Amino acid sequence: MEKTKVAVIGLGGIAQLVHLPNLIKIENVELTAVAEINKNRLNTIADKFNIKERYKDHIELLENSDAGTVLITTPTSTHKEIAIACLKAGKDILIEKPLARTYQEAKQIYDAAKKYKRKIMVGMNLRFRPDAMILKSMLSSGELGQPFYIKCGWLRRQSSSQKWFTKKEESGGGVIIDLTILLLDLALWLLDFPEVESVVTQNYFQNTKNVEDTSISLVRCKNTSCISIESSWSLSLDKDSFYFDVYGTKGSALLNPFHVYKKIDEHVIDLVPSQQENSISLFKKSYTNELKNFIGAINGLTPVFSPAEESLPRMKVIDAMYKSSSLKKEIRI
């Protein structure tokens, strides 16, 4: 099979630690070019991964690179400009979450993809965890009955120390944009995308001024299902915590560690083997699976697993979360 030529724009932490190491391991991928406005970082990272084509910004890359596929891993405030430029240049793109800072920006990117007939995947890597994919299959088959309540949370240290990360005008927000959006996406995907009716959110600014560092939300859907989400960079805990619990009419499931509980003959039985992969392995595999699906979709082998059109209703909910916290009331979507 002819190799898919891929370029990466933005060489921050997620590119250095996740995407570049994974891309060079995929057999049918050729990592041909990178772009980064920080010249020292550009040359250091390009040398490390033996990438010959290196450009000072996305404009120069699009003018000179013949890569048909681009990963965008830049600050959120730049997503709209870079994504539309790539689409206009005929590139298919994988863009790190969030797609944009707001629903309106996301809509402009989506409209550009339709106009130029290009593919967009948004980096919602939790969908690609092996345990999450198994759970999705079980829910789709009706194994747990009708899911009606999801309780989830992610409490960890701040994901990036870069200055732009805690400036709302550049990042689009704090822990909601960083962690809540991934939990919300996974919940809506597992519930088969019910229409959201309303959201109530309370944000806290314990260690930050410009963006929220703790957020608690209740999302109500029109089919009566509910999603409870908490996320934080600032709660005092001895270790990071990630949990995701799904409750259905015939059973329940928990991720991290993965358990599936069903009542059989008056006894509650765990259907999952006790020996499981650890959370670090699952996290790493989620990004590998994400990239492989993206390359497969570009080559017409699979559909785009996390397309841009699914980001639009999700971004409406995110916008409503900020509005709810600001106005201190429930917001109807």
Buried (B, 14 or more C-beta within 10 A) or exposed (E): EEEBBBBBBBBBEBBBEBBBBBBBEBEEBBBBBBBBBEEEBBEEBBEEBEBEBBBEBBBEBBEEBEBBBBBBBBBBBBBBBBBBBBBEBEBBBBBBBBBBBBBEBBBBBBEBBEEBEBBBBBBBBBBBBBBBBBBBEBBEEEBBBEBBBBBBBBBBEBEBEBEBBBBBEBBBBBBBBBBBBBBBBBBBBBBEEBEBBBBBBBBBEEEBEEBBBBBBBBBBBEEEBBBBBBBBBBBEEEEEBBBBBBBBEEBBBBBBBBBBBBEEEEEEEEEBEEEBBEBEEBBBBBBBBBBBBBBBBBEEEEEBBBBBEBBBBBBBBBBBBBEBBEEEEBBEB
